[in-house]
Amino acid sequence: MVVAELYVFFYKDHLQLLTLTNGDPMKCPNDNSDLHKEKYEGVEIDKCSTCGGIWLDAGELETIQETHINDYSEDLKEMSDHINEAYDFAKAKTKALLNCPICDNVLERREYGFCSQILIDSCIKGHGIWLDRHELKALEVFYERSRIETSKIRLGFIGSLLDYLRK
């Protein structure tokens, strides 16, 4: 149950919404079970024991992205199964929309990033995002794969530029 919302300014003029609650655990938007607090890569997340979904408050996903505790090198070696991923992505689009566990507004469902084939549900008021079971790992593998590909593109560009300048 929400008691109040406060806007607090942090350094560099960032506006952060802080929601004060009465201490009751948040409820899972998927099955209405209590969400319990758990540490994941140094970030306190809210996880559902029943469905395995995860609520990340605003900014927590970005903090997890910047942290490299889990090793996904084996996952990165595997070839992506684009057909099953596309099927799962299309199937996920048909699921019923969920409500924010903080403000109870309908969560916006959208693909995270370009071509990730990972749907996330985000609060339109900026309270956070809901990830279904395994979506956090899928996002982390997507980030790692994107970092590697970006690095290769940069190295290829720099190598081509150097080759051009040598001529």
N, C-alpha and C positions, 0 to 999 in steps of 0.2 A: 504494500500500500504506500503510495507516494504522499509525503507530507509537504515537501516544498522543493522548488528548483531554484538554484542560485547560479548567476553568471559571475565568474571570477576571472579577472585578467591575470595572465601569467606573463613571463618575460616575452619581449618582442611582440607585444600587443595581441597575443593569442587569446582568444576567448574560449574558456572552458566551461561547459555546463556541468554543474555538480548537482546530483539529485540526492536529497536527504530522504531516507526511508525510516520507517518505524522499527526496523530490526528484523522484520519477518523475512524469511528466505524468499528470493525471487522464485517464480514458478516457470517451469518449462513451457515455452509457447507451443510446443508440439504435443505434449501429453499432460500438462498441468502438474507434473511431479515437482517436488522441491529441487532447486538447483543447489549444489554444494560447491564450496570454494575449494580450489585445487591449484597447485603451482604447475605451470607449464613454461619451460624455458625462462624461469625467473619472474613470470607474470602470473598474477592471481587471476584465474579464470573462473567462470561459473559453469559447472558441468552437470548434466542430467544423468543420473545413474540408470535410469530406465531406457532411454533411447540413445544415449551417448552424444547427444547434441551439446554444443558449447555456445555460451553467450560471452562475447568479448565487448567490454566497455569501449567507448571511443578512445582511439589511440593505441589500444592493446595489440591489435593485429600488426600495426607498424612496428611496435617494439619487438614483437616476436620475429618479424621479418629481419630485423637488424641483428638479432641474436642467432648464433650458429652453434647451438649445443647438440641438436640431433644430427646424426650423420645419415644422409639420404643418398650416399654414393651408389649403393646397390640399386635403389629405385631409379636413379638416373641412368644406369646402364641398361635397364629394361626398355624395350621398344614400346612406345605408347600404342595402346589398342584403340585407335581412333574410332572404329565402328562401334564398339561397346560404349566408349565414352560419349559418342554422339547420341546413342540410344538412351543412355542414362540421363544425359543432359535434357533431351526432349521429354523424357518421362518426368523429370523433376519439375519441368515447367508446368505440368498439369496438376501438381499438388495444391491443396488448399492453401491460401495465404495465411500467414501466422500473425499474431499480435505481439508487440513489444512487451517484454516482461516488466518494463519500468513505467511506460506511459499508456500502454494498452492500445496505441494506434496500430493500424495495419502496417506490417513491415513491407518495404519495397523489395521485390525479388528481381535481381539483375545478375548478369554474368560479371564476374570479377575480372577486370583486365580485358585485354584483347585476345580472343581465342583460347581462353583458359578452360572453357567448358566446365566451369565451376560456378554454380549459382549460389549467391549469398543473399540473405534476407537482412536488410538494413533499416534501422529506424529513421524515419523521415525527419525526426527532431534531433537526430545526431546522438542518441544515447548509446548506440553500439550496433553490433551485427550478430546474427544467429548463424551458426554453421552446423549442418547436420553431421552425423557420425562420419568420420574419415575425411571431411572436407578440409579440416585444418592441415592434416598431413598432405593432402592433395595440393593445397595452396603453397605449402612450403616446398614441395617438389617442383611445382610450377615456377616459384621464385628462383630456385637454384638453377633450373634448366634455363630460365630467361637470363640469369646472370652469366652463365657459361656461354650461351649463344651471343649475348651482347659483347662479351669479352672477345670472342672469336671474330665477330664483325669488326670491332675496333682494331684488332691486330691485323686483320686482312686489309682494312682501309689504310692503316699506317704503313704496312708493307708495300701496298700498291703505290702509295704516295712517295715513299722512299725510292722505289724502283723508277718511278716517273722522274723524280728529281735527279737521279743518277745519270739519266740519259742525256 
